[in-house]
């Protein structure tokens, strides 16, 4: 998993290698148990140009959230295994083989044309 997550500090972007679209210009990394547990809780929205990467992670829930999200489950190389569109509050999603989950504003996965098999790169 660590090979996919950048080691340096500073701004991180999420790019779809197939389309070369910048999916998110501001990526937050949740790499500890505490940051993964908090996730997007307590927020009223996620910006359309932002993403939250939870790693390691193969299951997420939207309990106590106030807004729907798109979720991309990726393997250790950043390949999309599952794309969940518009996951509403009080729902759960999983992908057993995933190493990370990427949470986006609802509609962003479709807007950027993200498909299963796309390689998503953090840079």
HELIX and SHEET records of a PDB file:
HELIX    1   1 UNK A   33  UNK A   38  1                                   6    
HELIX    2   2 UNK A  108  UNK A  111  1                                   4    
SHEET    1   A 3 UNK A  22  UNK A  24  0                                        
SHEET    2   A 3 UNK A  14  UNK A  16 -1                                        
SHEET    3   A 3 UNK A 120  UNK A 122 -1                                        
SHEET    1   B 5 UNK A  26  UNK A  30  0                                        
SHEET    2   B 5 UNK A  50  UNK A  55  1                                        
SHEET    3   B 5 UNK A 100  UNK A 105 -1                                        
SHEET    4   B 5 UNK A  69  UNK A  74 -1                                        
SHEET    5   B 5 UNK A  80  UNK A  87 -1                                        
SHEET    1   C 2 UNK A  59  UNK A  61  0                                        
SHEET    2   C 2 UNK A  92  UNK A  94 -1                                        
END                                                                             
